[in-house]
Amino acid sequence: MARLILFNKPYGVLPQFTDARSPSPRPTLSAYIDVPGVYPAGRLDRDSEGLLLLTDDGRLQARISDPRYKTPKTYLVQVEGEPDEPALERLRRGVMLNDGMTRPAQADRIAPPDLWERDPPIRVRKSVPDCWLRLTISEGRNRQVRRMTAAVGHPTLRLVRWQVGDWTLDGLAPGEWREVAV
């Protein structure tokens, strides 16, 4: 039977088990998860936080991360500025990036979510407001959410992946994980 682990990846942790090539070691999954034979299903950049799925099943890994399966991924995104309806509509229609047009996204402004404090905290500029978006995409290009918000004029300040398919971060503090039935 396949194993599936839901992990709340803290900011600054590499989404891999080793960092052998780095001259100065950085935190990796091995500091948090001691389960042999599992590997990440998809990516979550070092400067992003939130839900990372790990599995020991190659087919499940492909179903979660391969863009052809269109698994929805929901992010809570703190952006610089206050996107207006035309900016949100651009995200909803798809945004032209340097590697082509993105698929349409679900994009809505939300109240600031009740999240843990980030260490280190985000850069705050008193003269520039910020706000939160809930953004759901069905592909997983490199740094896609960050590039999409920047393309509509609202750079990402903080990025937390909250949900992948039916699996959510609910109940997991940063650095915690739990195994779920598949």
C-alpha positions in Angstrom: 0.0 0.0 0.0 1.3 3.5 -0.9 2.4 5.8 1.8 1.5 9.5 1.7 2.9 12.1 4.1 1.5 15.6 4.5 4.3 18.0 5.7 4.1 21.6 6.6 7.4 22.8 5.1 8.9 25.8 7.0 10.4 28.8 5.2 14.0 28.2 4.3 13.9 24.4 4.2 15.0 22.8 0.9 12.4 20.4 -0.4 14.9 17.5 -0.7 16.6 15.2 1.8 20.3 16.2 1.2 22.2 19.3 0.3 25.6 17.7 -0.4 26.6 20.1 -3.2 26.3 23.2 -1.1 29.5 24.7 0.5 27.4 25.6 3.6 24.7 23.1 4.5 21.1 24.4 4.5 18.1 22.8 6.3 16.5 19.9 4.4 13.6 17.5 4.8 15.9 15.1 6.7 15.8 17.4 9.7 12.1 16.8 10.0 11.1 13.5 8.3 12.8 10.2 9.1 10.8 7.9 6.9 12.8 5.7 4.5 11.7 5.5 0.8 9.5 8.6 0.5 10.2 11.5 -1.8 8.5 14.8 -2.6 5.5 14.8 -5.0 6.2 18.1 -6.6 8.2 21.1 -5.6 7.9 23.9 -3.1 10.7 26.4 -3.2 13.0 27.1 -0.3 11.4 30.5 0.2 7.9 29.2 0.2 6.1 27.5 3.0 3.3 25.1 3.5 2.0 21.7 2.2 4.5 19.4 0.7 3.4 15.8 -0.1 5.8 12.9 0.1 5.1 9.4 -1.2 6.9 6.1 -1.9 4.6 5.4 -4.9 5.8 6.6 -8.3 2.3 6.5 -9.9 0.8 8.5 -7.0 3.7 11.0 -7.3 3.0 11.4 -11.0 -0.8 11.8 -10.4 -0.1 14.6 -7.9 2.7 16.5 -9.7 2.3 15.9 -13.4 0.6 18.9 -15.1 -1.5 16.6 -17.4 -3.5 15.5 -14.3 -4.4 19.1 -13.5 -4.3 18.6 -9.7 -5.4 21.8 -8.2 -3.0 23.5 -5.8 -4.2 26.4 -3.6 -1.9 29.0 -2.2 -2.4 31.8 0.3 -0.3 34.7 -1.1 0.6 37.9 0.5 1.3 40.4 -2.2 2.6 43.9 -2.4 -0.1 46.5 -3.2 -3.9 45.9 -3.5 -4.8 44.1 -6.7 -7.9 45.5 -8.3 -10.6 43.5 -10.2 -8.8 43.8 -13.6 -5.6 42.4 -12.1 -7.5 39.5 -10.5 -9.3 38.9 -13.8 -5.9 38.6 -15.6 -5.0 35.9 -13.2 -8.3 34.2 -13.7 -7.9 34.2 -17.5 -4.2 33.2 -17.4 -1.1 35.3 -17.6 1.6 35.4 -20.3 5.0 34.5 -18.7 8.3 34.1 -20.5 7.6 30.4 -20.9 4.1 30.8 -22.3 0.5 31.4 -21.2 -0.6 29.9 -17.8 -3.8 28.1 -17.4 -6.6 30.1 -15.9 -6.4 30.3 -12.1 -9.0 30.9 -9.4 -8.0 34.2 -7.8 -9.7 36.1 -5.0 -8.8 38.6 -2.4 -9.2 37.3 1.2 -8.9 38.6 4.7 -5.5 38.0 6.3 -5.4 34.3 7.2 -4.7 33.1 10.7 -1.2 31.7 10.1 2.0 31.2 12.1 4.6 34.0 12.2 7.3 33.6 9.6 10.9 33.5 10.6 12.3 35.8 9.2 9.4 38.1 8.8 8.5 39.5 5.4 9.9 42.8 4.3 7.4 45.5 5.2 7.3 48.9 3.6 5.1 51.4 5.5 4.4 53.4 2.3 3.2 50.3 0.3 0.1 48.4 1.4 -0.2 44.7 1.0 -3.0 42.2 0.9 -3.8 38.5 0.7 -5.0 36.4 -2.2 -6.2 32.8 -2.5 -4.8 31.5 -5.8 -5.6 28.0 -7.2 -3.6 26.8 -10.1 -3.6 23.4 -12.0 -0.1 23.3 -13.2 3.3 23.7 -11.5 5.8 25.7 -13.4 8.9 26.9 -11.7 8.0 29.7 -9.3 4.7 30.1 -11.1 2.6 31.8 -8.5 5.4 34.4 -7.8 5.8 35.1 -11.5 2.0 35.4 -12.1 1.5 37.9 -9.3 4.5 39.9 -10.5 3.2 39.9 -14.0 0.0 41.6 -12.8 2.0 44.2 -10.9 1.8 42.7 -7.4 5.0 40.9 -6.3 4.7 38.1 -3.8 5.8 38.8 -0.3 4.8 35.5 1.3 3.7 32.3 -0.2 2.0 29.4 1.7 0.7 26.4 -0.2 -2.5 25.4 1.7 -4.0 22.6 -0.4 -3.0 20.0 -3.1 -6.0 18.2 -4.5 -8.1 17.1 -1.5 -5.2 17.3 1.0 -4.8 20.4 3.2 -2.4 21.8 5.7 -5.2 22.1 8.3 -4.0 21.1 11.7 -0.2 21.0 10.9 2.2 23.5 12.4 5.4 24.3 10.6 7.8 21.3 10.7 5.0 18.8 11.6 3.9 15.9 9.4 1.3 13.2 9.4 0.7 10.1 7.3 -2.7 9.8 5.6 -4.5 6.9 3.9 -4.5 6.9 0.2 
